[in-house]
Amino acid sequence: MKKGVEFETKSYDKKNRLESTTKNVITQVTNKGGQTVAVVHAVTTDSKGEETVNANYEMICDGDKITVDTITLLKEKLSSSLSESNSDAEAKVSGTNAAMPNNLSVGQELPDSTMEMEIQSGSIKMDFGVKSFNKKVVGEETITVPAGTFDCVIITENSETKMMITKKGTNKIWYAKGVGMVKQEEYNKKGDLVGVILLSKFKA
């Protein structure tokens, strides 16, 4: 992780229509207690180019794994959405951040991650939850995306989102060492493709 590294992802729906673009830049790298901590500035825009998220989050490398502070990023995204809707609601986010080992091999099982969200508006409280589990490395593949060609490991996981109802599905992720996620495909419980995320730019 180096200061100045830039990476951008684009999210598409099942009909390949652009939904959002997220630009990330590592703005600061420090060493704390044997860990390397990178501060990443993220800006997300929707399909119309309107800014929906402008926040900082951390990526932490402890030598064995990299942990991304997705909880902070999700909290900022929720707060931004509530602010845009002129709501007086407050959002709380808790859980475990996703951790990715530095060395991955086929057959390796990876730790689960969970996030719990609570939105309080007056006397009304709404609870949401996102869980990723049964993560494992299932193969290797060299793929080409808009950002370039990368040697990747393929990771599959089950996902479960609890809102008013529980939505179950699976994700297939292509991950390149030293780069991160290169591609992700999201499937519903029937196995139908519902969304794709692609690495559109990467500048080391």
Order of alpha helices (4+ residues) and beta strands (2+ residues): beta-beta-beta-beta-beta-alpha-beta-beta-beta-beta-beta-beta-beta-beta-beta
